[in-house]
Amino acid sequence: MVRHYTVSTNNPVGTAKMAPEGDKTAEVDPQLQVYGVNGLRVVDASIMPTLIAANTNAPVIMIAEKAADMIKATWRNDKPSRFYDCMTAGIAKILY
């Protein structure tokens, strides 16, 4: 019965490593885009390398705000992303 009624109080972080493309253990680039998957970004606590000593709510809100700015910049052509490059080449398909 104890197994069914217990939960973890930990906040999972560090499950999707963010690093430059040369790092073979990275899943996410500095623009929060998943390597090898066009149009997918990771915008949560999993990109944080280690668990912080406080609640993760405020840092995740900051990550989300920064991600929103990066996404808007991509669509405004301020800073092209890998997804934008594929779209202009006619490779990517947007699935709804």
C-alpha positions, -999 to 999 in steps of 0.1 A, spaced: 0 0 0 28 24 8 42 21 -28 8 33 -42 4 63 -20 39 78 -20 51 105 -43 85 122 -49 89 157 -36 119 163 -58 118 185 -88 133 166 -117 160 186 -135 189 179 -157 172 152 -178 177 171 -212 212 184 -212 217 218 -229 251 222 -246 267 232 -279 264 209 -309 299 194 -303 289 178 -271 277 142 -279 257 139 -246 236 170 -252 199 168 -262 192 205 -264 211 234 -280 214 269 -265 183 280 -284 164 252 -265 159 232 -297 161 194 -296 190 180 -317 177 160 -346 140 171 -343 130 201 -362 105 225 -345 107 210 -310 120 229 -280 124 219 -244 112 247 -221 111 233 -186 133 225 -156 149 195 -174 175 218 -191 188 230 -157 221 212 -150 215 207 -113 187 211 -87 187 245 -71 183 250 -33 150 267 -37 117 261 -55 121 257 -93 90 277 -101 107 311 -106 137 297 -127 112 278 -149 92 310 -155 125 327 -165 133 299 -189 98 301 -204 101 339 -208 135 336 -225 121 308 -248 92 330 -258 116 358 -268 137 333 -288 107 319 -306 94 354 -314 129 364 -327 129 332 -349 96 341 -365 106 378 -369 138 366 -387 160 384 -361 180 352 -355 174 323 -377 172 289 -361 177 254 -374 139 250 -377 136 282 -397 164 271 -420 146 239 -427 113 257 -433 128 280 -459 143 250 -476 109 234 -478 119 204 -456 99 209 -424 62 202 -421 41 217 -393 19 192 -377 -12 204 -358 
